[in-house]
């Protein structure tokens, strides 16, 4: 309330003064003191109307067309001309009230997005305690973040651990534990202990800066609905004025030249015909929805994207890093000839301990569960594409493909192990499903997304297994990036009318498909720069369940927009007919117009909310 009073103080004072003077005019009119009554009405009119009238004339002179201000000017001046002084003042008073409501709604929405600019600190503290501009910090520098401070740049935690609140970036309200190697994003709040961050992105490329840039530019990409509404308003207003002139001039000729009553009807029509409810509510609904989505960790790059999202009936997914965790891990261990799992893992660990390949990292990580202390072998030799072999205290170890490790034909797994030519078993590797993957696919089905397809470069057998787990409608494996692109283009070409195809991925190899889809969705603030740059939607925290949430927000926004348009047109049509027939006084027409505006604004403010 305090903000409302301070930011719109002049408007509120003008309204209050005009209301008091208009009431005085009514009182003195009742006392038959016409001179003072007329003076009070004129004073009220000038106070509330001079700016509206001046701007209306300026818009016409500068070729901006006839706006709702001109409608209000013509209506109020006409009311004064036929001595309906109170109605003339009421037109402008209520119009100004509606403008204040409109400004308050827009300001609230803008503030919700502009506050994002404050989520990333301008200063960063280097490890040597020096406080510097965040923009001067380079990749590889170590910064110190104290409890209660926000992280200034994206990076990886080193030599420390603690808890951070990343809610302004990811929408996740629960603090997250971080330790050595954990990725952290600029804008996140350090909750408890001092942490050190190895900077991985410079300030202008950070996750926080992406949010700020995307949010600021979000409404530059207009929807067809918004463009239509703007064009409609420019055409609609002159037509309404022409119709009002016709009613004021032609019918009186056939009604005993009773110009006074017909002019009054025409003015009532002008008062109700102002299109501001539609013109304001449609862009406001999109704006509010984009702001709401950003708070949930979903960046939507414009109102046009919201429109397209609401039509999505096909979603194609990359597998690794999107449906599954990008990190490989051991999903199974199969031994042969009665060997123990710990023996198999010990030998596999010895063979892989010098490699930094993701498969080796996964095997070494799994061996820790068996309390195996990695030891080095001797005479390491790698056969590219086949595997690694070395000598150890257990014998000559080979780890790799079936043929390389003398594995039997029926054996299955990813890394087969033999010692002195004797096959001892295999290690099965995979990337686990993300926690919300099954939920996301189920919610997409509930949203009538008819096709959910997985496109992956991984082996077909693995893709088939993942597709079965999440109940995908189709899947393709062993694809090159250009083959993924061909499939996405085929889906776009064959889509039904008034529908859209979305593609969701996180890597550089996904960039062509993200760009080719009707709606490109990039997973994660730390994903491929090119995928994020070319995408229409960015899911900041990699949570796949945010995809159906984004579609829900889009569908609700579309329903709100259509509801605002239909409500406004229906009420105005009824009131226009009643005004033309003389059943509605001007004051009622004005009140109904402001009521529609306020109702449309309220609906728009809650557009897209789940």
N, C-alpha and C positions, 0 to 999 in steps of 0.2 A: 504493500500500500504506500509506503514511504517513497519507493522508487516511482510509482505511478504519479504521486503528487509532485515530485521534484522534476521529472522529465516532461510532464504535460501540464505544468503549473499555469502557463499562459492560457492554454486552451480551456482548462477548468475554470479559471477566473473569468474568461470571456463568456463561457456557457452560463456561469452563475449570475453574472451581471445582466446578461440578456434575459434569463429566466425571470429575474426580479423585475426588470423593466417591463417585460411582456405581461407579467401578472398585474403590475401597476396600471398598465394600459387597459387591461380587462376591468379592473376595479373602477377606474375613472370613466370608462365607457358605460359601466353600469350606473354610475352617478350622473350620466348625461353630460360630463365635462369633456366634450369631444376634442377640444384643443389640446389639453394636457394628455389625454388618452393617445391622440395621434402622435404627439411629440415623444411620448414614452415608447410607443411601438417603433417609430423611426430610429430612436436612439438604440433600442435593442437590436434592430435590423443592421444598423451600421456597425455596431460592435462585433456582432457574430458573423456578418456577411462580407465585410469589405475585402478580406483576404481571399475568400472563395470566389467572389465576383472578379476580382483582379486577376487571379490565376486562370479562371475560365476564359476571360477575354484574351489573355496572353497566349494561352494554348491555341486558340483559333487564329490569332494574328501570326503566330509562328508556324502555322501549318500542321499542328499536332492533332487536329481533328476536334470533333465535338465530344467532350468527355462527360462523366457524370456530374462534374462541377457546373458545366453549362446547363445540364438538365435542371439542377437545383436553382441556378440563377434565374432561368426562364420561369420556373414554377413560382419562385418567391416574388419576383418582380410582377408577374401576372397576378398573383394574389393581392399585392398592394394596389395594382391598377383597378381591381374590382372591389377595393376597400375591405378585403379579407386580411386585415393586418395581422391578427394573431396567427392565422395559418401560415402567412408568409414568413413570420419569425420562426414558427415551429419547424418549418421545412429545414431551415439552416441550422437551428439548434440541434435537432435530432440527427441531421447529417453529420455535424461536428462530433456529436457523441459517438456515432458509428465509426468515424475516422479515428478517434482516440482508441476505441476498442481494437480497431484494425492495427494501429501502430503498436499498441501494447502486445498484441499477439505476435506480430512480426519481430519486435524487439526481443521478446522472450525466446523465440526460436533462434534468432541470430546469436543471442548471448550463449545459448546452450552449445553452439558450435564454435563461437569465437573463444570461449574459455579453453578450448583445446590448445590455443596458442600458448597457454601458460603451463602446459603439462611438461614441457622440456626446459630445464634450467638453462640460462644463458652462460652460466659459469660452471667450470669443472675444477676439481681439486686433484692435482697430480699427486703421485705417491710421495713426492718430496715435500708435500704440504702447500706447494705454490698454487694459488687460485688464479686460473686463466680463463679467457673466453673459450667457450665450448667449441667455437668455430676454428680455433687454432690448434686443437688437439688432433693428432694424426693416428692413423691405424698403427697398432703396436704399442702405443703409449699405455701406461697403467694409471688409472684414476682411482681415487679413494672416495668412497661414498659413506657418509656417517649416518647413524640412525636418525630418521625423520627427514632425510634429504632425498630428493629425487635423482635417479640415475640420469646423467647428462647425455650419454652416448650408448649405442648398442655395443654389446661385447660379451665376453666370457668371464665368469668368476674365476679368480686365481687366488691361491693361498688364503682362503677364507670360506666362511659359510654363514648362512643366516636365513631370514625370511623376507620376501618382498611382496608388496601389494601391486599387482599389475593391472588392476581393474580399469584404469583409464585407457589402457591400450587394448586389452583382450576382453573386457567385460566380465572377467572372472572375479567374483567378489571375495573368494577365500584366499588368504595369503599363501604363497608358494615357497616351499623350502628350496634353497639353492646352495650349491657347494662347488668345489673345484670342477670346472668343465661345464657348468650350467650356463645356458645362454640367457642373457637378460636384455631387456629393451629400454631404450631411453624413455623417460616419463614415469617409469615404475618407481614406487616409493620403497625405500629401505626401512624395514620395520624395527629391527632390534640391534644387531651388531654391525661393526665396521666391516665393509666388504671391499674387495679390490677387483676392478674390472679391467681386463685386457681389451682395449678398444678394437672392434672389428669393422666399424663403419664410421665415416666422418659425419659431422653434425647434419649436413645438408642431405645425407642419404639415410638418416635414421628412421626407425619405425614411427617415432613421434612426428617427424617432419612430413612423412608420407601422409599421416592422418590429417595434419594441418593443411597441406596442399590440396589433398583430395576434397576435404570438407569445404575449403574456400571456393573451389571451382565446381562444386557439385551441381549447382543450379544453372550453370552456363549451358548445359546440354538440355535444352527444353524438350518436353514431350509434345506429341501431336495434340494432346488435349489442351495444353497450355497455349500452343500456337493458335489453335482453333478458337479458344476463348478470347484471346486478344483480338483476332480478326473479327470475331463475332461482335465484340463490344463496339468496335469502330464502325461496323455496318449497322448494328442494331440501334445505336443512339440517334443518328439522323433520321432513321425510319420512324422511330417513336415520336420524335419532334414533329415530323411531317404529318403523322397520323393525328397528333394532338391538334395541330393547326387546322387540319381538315374538320375535326369534330367541333372546334371552336368557331369555324366560319360557315361550313355548309349546312349542317342540321338546323341552325337558327333561322335560315332563310325559309325553311318549311315549317317552322314552329313559332310563327308570329314574331320573328326577329328578336327572340329572347336570348340575346347574346350573353348576358350576364350568367345565366345558369349553365349554358353550354361551355362557356370559357372556364367556369368553375370545374365542370366535369373534365375538361381537357387538362387543366392544371393538376387535378387529382391523379389523372393517368400518368402525367410526367413524374409526379412525386413517387408513385409506386414502381415506375419502370426502370429506375436506376439499376444498372447491371453489376453494381459493386460487390454484391454477395458472391456472385460467380467469379468475377475477376480476382477477388481477394482469396477466396477459400481454396481454389484449385492449386495455385502455386504454394500456398501456405501448407496445404495437406502434404504435398511432396517434401517440402522443406522440413516439416516436423518429423516426417517418417525417416528421412535421411539422418537427422540428428538423433532420433531414437535408436536407429540401427547402429550408429557409431558408438553409442553407449553400450551396446551389446557386443561390441567387438567386430562389427561388420561394416566395412566401408563400401558404400554404394556411390559410384561415380556419376551422379546425376539423376534427375527425375525420369529421363528417358529410359534409363536402366531399370528403374522400378516398374515402369510400364511393361517392359519386355520380360522381366522376371515373373510378373503376374501371369504371363502366357506360357511359361515353360511346361512342357509335357514330356520332354526327353532330357535326361542328364547323363552325359558320358563322363566317367571317372578314370583318371590315372590311378594305378594301384599303389605303388610304393610311395609313401609319404603323404598319401591322400586318404586311402581306405586303411592302409596298414602303416605301422610305424616304419620310418625309414631305416631304423637300425636293425641289422641282422642279429638273430639270436638262435641258440640251439633249441630246437623243438622236439628232438628225439635222439636217443642213443641206442643203437642195435649192436649187440655183441655176437660173436661167432665162436663155436667150439668150446663153449663154457667159460670164456674169458670174463673177467669182472669189468664192470663199467669204469671203475677207477683206473684200471690198467689201460683200457682203451683210451680214456681221456688223457692219461699221463703221456702216453706215446704220441697222441695227436698234438698235445701241447708242446712237446719237445720239438716236433717237426715244424710247428707253426710259429714258435716263439720269436723268430727273427723277422717275421713278416708283419707289415702294418696293413695288410689287405683286410677288408671288412670281415671276411670269413675267418681269418686268423684271430682278429680281435674278438669275434664272437666265441670261438673255441677257448681262447685263453680266459675270457670272462666266465664261461661256464665251468672251467676247471677249478675256479676259486670256490665253487659250491662243494667241491669234493676235497677242499683243503689241500689241493695239489700245489706244491711250490715249483714253479717253472724252472727247469734246468736246461742248460745249453748242451747240445750234442756237438759233434765234430763233422768236418768234411761235408758241409751243406752244399747241396746242388739242386737247383730248380730247373725243371724241364717246362718251358713255357707252354701253357695250355694243358699240361698233364698233372703236375704236382711237384712236391718237394720230397727229397730224401736226405737222410743223414745217418751218421753212426752214433750210437748211444750205449750206455751200460746195459740196455735191454737187448741190443742187437741193431741190425740195420733196419731203420724205419722208413717206410714209404707212405705218404699221405696224398691222396688226390683222386683221380678218376678210377673207375673200376679196373680198366685194363692196366693202369699204372701200378695198382696195388694188388694185382692178382685176385680180384674179387670174383666170386661166382656170378653167373648170369642173373640169378634170381635176386641177388642183393640189391637193395635200394638205399638211397641216401645221397648226400652231396659230397662228403669227404670220406673216402674209403681208406682204411689203414691196414698195413701188413708189417710184420716184424720177421726179418730173415726169410722173406718169401711166404710166410704163413699169414693168411688173412685173419684178422682178429675182430673186425666189425666196421661199422660206419657211423658217422655223425650226420644227423638230419638238421638242416638249417632252414630258417624261414623268418619272415617279418610278421609279427603278430598283428591281428586286427586292432585298430584303434578302439578305445573303450566304447565310443558312441556309434560305431559304424553300423551295427545292426539296427539300432534305434533310428539312425538317420534314414536308412533305406525303408524302414517301416513307416516313418512319418511322410516320406516322399510318396509312398503308395497311398496313404490317407489323403494326400493333397492332389490325388489324381494325376501324378506324374507316371505316365503309362510305361515309359521305357527307361530302365536304369541299366546302363551298359558299362562294363569295365574294359578299358583299353590298356594293355601293358606290354612292356618289352620282356617281361619275365616268362619263364617256361609255361606252356599251356596247362600242364598238369597243376601247377601251383595256382595259376589264375582261375582254373576250373574250381579248385578247392575253395578259394576265397569267394568266388561268385556263388557257390552253393551255400556258404556260411551266411552270407548277407541276403540271399534270395534275389540276386540280380537277375534281370530278364535275359541278358545276353553277355557274352564275354569274348575277347580276342586276346591271344597271347603271342609272344615272340614278334612283336611289332617294332619296326623302326619308326622314328619320328615322322617321316613322310607318309608312312602307312597309317599312322594315327590320324594325320591330317586328312588323308583321303576319306577315311571313314566318317570323320566329323563333317566334311563337306558333303558327303553323300546323305548324311542325316539331315543337314540343313536343306539340301535340295529337295528331299522327299517329305519334308515336314508338312503337316496339315495346315490349312488356312487358319489364321489367328492363333498360331501356336509358335513356340520358340524352342531352340535347342541350346542347352548349357553344357559347357565343358569345364571340368574342374581338375586342376593339376598344380604342381608346385616346382617343377624343375625346368631347366633351360630347354630340355627336349619337349616340354609341353607348350612352349611359347607359340609355335605356329597354330596349334589346335585351339589354344586360348583365344588367339586373335581371330580365328575363322568362325568360331561359334557365335550365335546370336548374343549369348551372354557368357563371357569368359570369367571364370572364377579362379582366383589365385589363392592358394593355401599358405598362410603364414607371413608375418612381417619379415622373417629372415629367409624367405624362399628366394627363388631366382629373381633378380632385379628386372629382367626382361619380361617375365611372366606377370609380375606385379604391375609393371608399367603399362602393359598392353591389356590388362584385365579390366573388366567392368565392375567386378566385386572382389574385395580382398577380405578373407577371413583371417583376422589378426592372430588368433591363437591356435590355428591348425585343427580346431574342433569341427569335425565333419557334420555334426548335428546343427551347426550354424547355417548350413545350406538350406534345409527345409525351413528353418526359422526365417531366413531372408525371403524365401518364397511366400511364407505366411504374411510377413510384413507387407510385401508387394501386393498380395491379393487383397488384404484389408484396406490398404491405401487406395487401390482402384475402386473398391466398393464405396469408400468414403467419398471419393471424388465424384463418382456417378450419383451418389445419394445427394450431395450438395447441389449438383447441377439440376437434377430432377425436382428436388424440393423447391429450389428457387424459381424454376420455370413454371412449375405447377401453381405455386402460390401467386406468383405475379400474373399468370394468365387469368386466374379466377378474379383477382383484385382488379385487373385492367377491365375486364368485362363488367364487373359490378360498378366500377368508377364511371365507365362510359354510360351505363344505364342510370347513374345518379343514386345508387343505393349505398355508396360509401363516401362519407365526408372526407375532405382532404386530410384532416388530422389522423383519421383512422388509416388512410393509405400510407401516410408517413410512418406511423408507428409500426405498421406491418412490414414496411420496407426495412426499417432499422432492426426489427425483430428477426427477419430472415437473415440479415447480415450477421447479427450476433450468434444466431443458431448455427450458421455455416462456419463461422470462425471457431466456435466451440467444437464442432465435429472435426474440423481440420486439425485443431491442436492435438486431438487424440487419435489422428489417423495412423494406422499401422501398428498401434500398440497391442501387444499380446497379453 
